[in-house]
């Protein structure tokens, strides 16, 4: 579930729906998560998050598991989220 939530946050950034800072604020202040999804992704590892999503997609072939373009880009560029 965490990988899917992170993926949705990455898609929101990619589609310019929200900034990284806005997403982190929404999750910590609005949903009362202990940390934002992008921080969780950085700590967990962007590569690991992508690998989990790819595994789920390969197993179930459902669009909800299709990894965000931004996640793929960050892994390819060895980047972390900045917020």
C-alpha positions as CSV (number, residue, x, y, z in Angstrom):
1,X,0.0,0.0,0.0
2,X,2.8,2.4,0.8
3,X,4.4,2.0,-2.6
4,X,1.1,2.7,-4.3
5,X,0.6,5.9,-2.2
6,X,4.1,7.0,-3.0
7,X,3.4,6.3,-6.7
8,X,0.3,8.5,-6.5
9,X,2.3,11.3,-4.9
10,X,5.0,11.0,-7.6
11,X,2.3,11.2,-10.3
12,X,0.8,14.3,-8.7
13,X,4.3,15.9,-8.9
14,X,4.8,14.7,-12.4
15,X,1.4,16.1,-13.5
16,X,2.2,19.4,-11.6
17,X,-0.9,18.9,-9.5
18,X,1.1,19.6,-6.3
19,X,4.7,20.4,-5.3
20,X,6.7,18.1,-3.2
21,X,6.4,20.4,-0.2
22,X,2.6,20.6,-0.7
23,X,2.4,16.8,-0.8
24,X,4.4,16.4,2.4
25,X,2.3,19.0,4.2
26,X,-0.9,17.4,3.1
27,X,0.2,14.0,4.4
28,X,1.6,15.2,7.7
29,X,-0.9,17.9,8.6
30,X,-4.0,16.7,6.7
31,X,-3.8,13.0,7.1
32,X,-1.7,13.1,10.2
33,X,0.9,10.6,8.9
34,X,4.1,10.6,10.9
35,X,6.1,11.7,7.8
36,X,5.3,12.5,4.2
37,X,5.2,10.0,1.5
38,X,8.2,11.4,-0.3
39,X,10.3,11.3,2.9
40,X,9.2,7.7,3.3
41,X,10.2,7.0,-0.2
42,X,13.7,8.5,0.3
43,X,14.2,6.5,3.5
44,X,12.9,3.3,2.0
45,X,14.7,3.9,-1.3
46,X,13.3,5.1,-4.6
47,X,14.7,2.0,-6.3
48,X,13.0,-0.3,-3.8
49,X,9.7,1.5,-4.2
50,X,10.0,1.1,-8.0
51,X,10.9,-2.5,-7.7
52,X,7.9,-3.3,-5.5
53,X,5.6,-1.5,-8.0
54,X,7.1,-3.3,-11.0
55,X,6.7,-6.7,-9.2
56,X,3.1,-5.9,-8.4
57,X,2.4,-4.8,-12.0
58,X,4.2,-7.9,-13.5
59,X,2.1,-10.1,-11.2
60,X,-1.3,-8.5,-11.6
61,X,-1.1,-6.4,-14.8
62,X,-3.3,-3.7,-13.3
63,X,-2.8,0.0,-14.1
64,X,-2.9,0.9,-10.4
65,X,0.5,-0.7,-10.0
66,X,2.1,1.0,-13.1
67,X,5.0,3.0,-11.8
68,X,5.0,6.8,-12.3
69,X,7.2,8.2,-15.0
70,X,8.8,10.4,-12.3
71,X,9.8,7.5,-10.1
72,X,11.5,5.8,-13.1
73,X,13.3,9.1,-13.9
74,X,14.5,9.5,-10.3
75,X,15.8,5.9,-10.3
76,X,17.6,6.4,-13.6
77,X,19.1,9.6,-12.4
78,X,19.8,8.3,-8.9
79,X,17.9,11.2,-7.4
80,X,15.9,11.5,-4.2
81,X,12.9,13.7,-3.6
82,X,13.5,17.2,-2.3
83,X,10.8,19.0,-0.4
